[in-house]
Structures are given as structure tokens and as C-alpha cells.
């Protein structure tokens, strides 16, 4: 799910193999893509990020094991990775999340338990980081990812002024932070499944906003301090179901609250959020 500058929301309609454009209040605007493997066709699209031109998006295709850049105006394919299914250089196995930071795409290569970094202009692999495990910097089926260009404080002033990459380490029940070169910085959570504030249960979607880290997990959304890792707010949207993608789209009018959305995968609906 991706907020656009015009206030609309772009949603990966995974099971329908398409992207849907919705208004800020949820009304359908348009769709693009259809099931298939040809350029412009999609197979189980998941994570997305806006390209530097502001007019196209990079899309993870879980079923085609590739990244494709799609023009928003007409759904045309502009670029795609060519490595295919696998664990070698340029290859992917079920890519789930993607984030753009300083000309590089950080792609969550879920079943390979790594983040693969591609040059955004050429879609050629630059390097990767991670690997299977529970040690710091390792992953167990990671899912969501986000870049936070505005972060100033991670912990005790460490990393002031640098950009961070956050990864939802799903089966390790934690979120990990890295520098743009893949160096591990710190983790959020306790590395084991739990329901108390500060613990995670299958974290999926995440985003960072100002000094907050917002994480969608199994059945709730949790807000933590980027600086200390302390939980600040925990809430569960009504109706139950597993929560998945998450995005913030700016501030509520005339308030300091953040406005965002979270996907309820089981019920195929979006919940509107207000982050204070």
C-alpha cells in the first residue's frame, strides 16, 4: 500500500493480480495490471514504492519472483528484473517488501532470508545483506521494509543525521534497523512472540514517521519510539483478522496526528488510522 502525492492510495490487490487506486476515503478510482508474466502483467503483487520520477512505482511480484516498474498513468511496464526464481545474484524467491533510498532499492527476498539491494536506475544487483538465523542482522522470513530519511536519533544519539532501513523480521518476531550499506544497528522487540507492549507477533507491514515506528502485526498496530524502542501505543482495529500492509499519508487537517491506513487481509478491507 502506497500513499500518493495527490492524496489517493495505491493498493496491491494481491489475489486479483492488479493494483487499485483508491481515494483517501476508499472510493475506487482505477486499476492496472492483470494476471500473467508478460510486461505490465502481474502475479501476486505485494510491496511497492514510488520511483524517483514520482510518476511510476516499483512493484514486488511474489508469484513472478521479480520487481517491475509500472507507469501510473497507463499501467505500462518500464523496467523489470531479469534474474528470475533462485538464490543467486539478481535472483529472488518471493519478494515481499521494497523501499527506495538514495538511488537504491532494498528488496525483501523473503524465502532467501535476505535483503537484496538493486540500483534503481538499472535494476542490477549491487549487494545483499542478512541470511537465515536469529542473531542480530539475520532473518527468518522477513516481510515488510521501509526507509526513513528523517530519522535523527536511533539510540543515545547514535546515527544522528543518517538514513535508516527498517525490516519486519516476521518469524523472529522483531523489527531490525540497518544503515544503507546493510550494517545492523539495533532491533525492536524481544526476539520471541508475545502480546505484551513491546513484543511482536508476526510483524508484517511497517512505516516510520518523525520519531515513531508504526508496525502492523498479527491482529494489532503498535507504535514505538524510534529513539528508545519503548512502546507508546497499541491498538486493535475492530472486527479481528490478520493485519498486513501499512502506510501513512500525512497529517490530519489542523492537528498534529498522523493519518494512515492498514490492510486487514482476512476481511479484504482497509482501516483508516489516526496516529497521535
N, C-alpha and C positions, 0 to 999 in steps of 0.2 A: 504494500500500500504506500502511496506516494502523494504528498501534497504538492499542488502546482501553484505557480505564482498568481494565476487568475482566480484562486480560491477554490477551484474544483479539486476532486480527489481521484487519483488513478488507482484502480484496484486490480490485482492479479486474480482473475476468475479461474482458479486452477483447474477445476474439474470440467469447466466448459472450454478450456484451452483458448482463452481470449483475455484481453484487457478491457475493463469497463471504466468509462469516465462518468463520475457522479458529481452532482453539485454538492456544496457544503452541507446541505440539508438532506442529501441522499437521493435526490431525483436523478434518474438515468439520463445521461446526455448522449453518449455514443459508445460504440465498441470497435475494437480492431482485433484482427487475428482470427484464425480458425485452426482446427486440429490438423497437424501434418508436420512434415520435416523440411519442406521447401522454404526458401527465404520468405519471410513475412508470415509464415505459419508457425504455430506454437504447439508445444506438447507439455502440459502441466507447468505453466509459468508460475514462478514463486517470487523471489525478491526482485526489487527494481531500484534504480537510482537515476536521477536526472543527469543527462550529459552536460558538458560544459557549454554547449550551444544553447541550452535552455529549450530546445525545440524537439529533442529526441530523448529516449530513455534506453538504458541498458537493462535487459531482462534476463534473469536466470530461467532456464528451461530444465526443470527436474527430469522430464521424460526424454528430452533430446540431448541432455548432458552437454549443454553449450550455453554461451552468452550471445545474445543478439541485440543489436542496437536498432530500435524501431522509431521511425519518424512519427510524431504525434498527429500531425495534420492529416495523414492519409494511411498510416499503418505500414508504410513501405519499409523494407529491411535495408539498412545502410551498411551494416557490418555484422559478422558473426565469427566466433572462434571456430577453428577447424580441427582441433585435436581429437574430438570425439570422446567416447567412453574409455576410461582407463585411469591409471595412476601415474603415468609418465609425465614428462614436461608438456604443458599445454593441454593435457587431458583432464577430464572431470568425471566424477561419479556423484550424481545427484547434487548439483549446485543449488543452494537454498537461499543464501543472502548475498548482497552485493553493496559496496559502498565506494564512492569516489572521493579520493583525497590527493590533491596536488598532482594531478595528471595520471594517477594510478588507480586501477580498480582492484579492490580487495574482495575476493570471491570466496565464500564459504563452500568448500569442497567437502560436503558432509561425510560421506561414507569413507573418503580417504583421510578424514580427521585432520584436515589442514586448511589453511587459508592460502589461496593462490593469488599472486599479485600480477596483474596484466598491465601493460602500457595501454592507456585509454585510447590513444590515437591509432595504434596498430593492432591491438588485441593479441599481442605476442607476450608470452610469459616472461616475467622479469625474475621472480624468485618465489618461494613459498615458505611458510612457517607453520609450526605446530607438530603434528604427529600423534599417534594413539597413546593415551595414558591419562593419568590423573595428577601427575606432577605439574608444577607451575609451567605454563606455556604449552601444555599438551591438551588434547581434546578427546571427547567421546561423543561423537555425532553432534558437532556444533550446528547451529541453525541460523539465528539472526546475527546481523552485524550493523554497526553504524559508525560513522566518523563524526567527531565533534570538534570543529575548528575553533570554537570559542572557549574551550576549556583552559583555565589558568591555574587551577590548583587541583592536584590529584591527592597528595597526601603529604602533610607537613611541608608544603611549598614545593615539593618535588615536581619537576617537569614544567615549571612556570613558562607560559607562553608557547608551549608546543602542542601540536595536534595529537589526538588520541584515537585509536581504533578500539571499539568495544565489541566483544564476541559473546553470544549466548552459548555457553558450553552445556548443551542440553542434558546429556546423561550424567555429567558430573555435577549437575545442579548448582551452577555458578555462572558468573559473568567475569570475563577476563579482559584486562586493558593492556594494550600494546602501543609502542611507538610505531611510526610509519614504516620503519625498517624491520618490523616484526619482533622487536625486543620486548619481552614480558615486563610489565610494570607492576601490576597488582591484580588481585581478584576480589570480587564481591560475592558474598555468600560464604557458606561454611563447608562446601565440598560434599555435602550429603543432603539428601532430600528431607525437607521439613516444612512445617506450616507456620512456625513462629515468625514474627517480623525479622527480616534479615536473612532468613533461609529461603531457598528456592525449590520449586517442584516443577521440573521440566521447563525451564525458561525458553521462550521461542522468540517473540518479537521484542525489540528494544529500540530506544532512542534516547538521546541526551539533549537537554535543553538548559541553557545557562549553567547553573551548578547542580543540576539534577540529572539523575539517571532513572529512566522510567522503563520498567520491564513487564512484559506480558508473560505470565506463566500459566500453569495448568488451568486454573479457574479464577485467577485474580490478577490485578495490576498492582505492582509495588513501586514506590518512589523512594529513591535513596539519595543521600548526599554524595556527590562526586568526590568531595574532599575527604570525608571521613568514612564513607561506606555505611553510615548509620541509616536504618530505615526511618523514613519520615511519614509515610502514608501507605496504607494497604486497603484496597477496596475490591469488592467482587461485584461486577455488573449483574443485574437481575437475570434470572432465567436459567442459570447454570450453563454448562457446556465448556469446551476447551477453547481457551483464547489463543490467538495465533499472531497475526501481523499487528503492528502498532505504528502510528505516526502522529506527529504534532504539526499543526498547520499555522501556528502563530498565537497571538493573544486574543482573548475575548475582548470585545469592544468595551472601552472605558474601564477596564480592570487590569490587574497585574496577573490574572490567571492565564495559564496556557490552554489552548483549545486543541483537541486531538480526537483520534478515533482508534478503536481496537476491533479486530475481527473475531467473531465467535464462529469458529469453524464448524461446530456441530449443528448450529442453527442457521448458518449461512446468512448472518446479519452483521451489521456494523453497530457498535455502541459509540455514541459521542461522549467525550470526556472533557472535564474541566480540571486542570492540574493547578493547584494553588501553591 
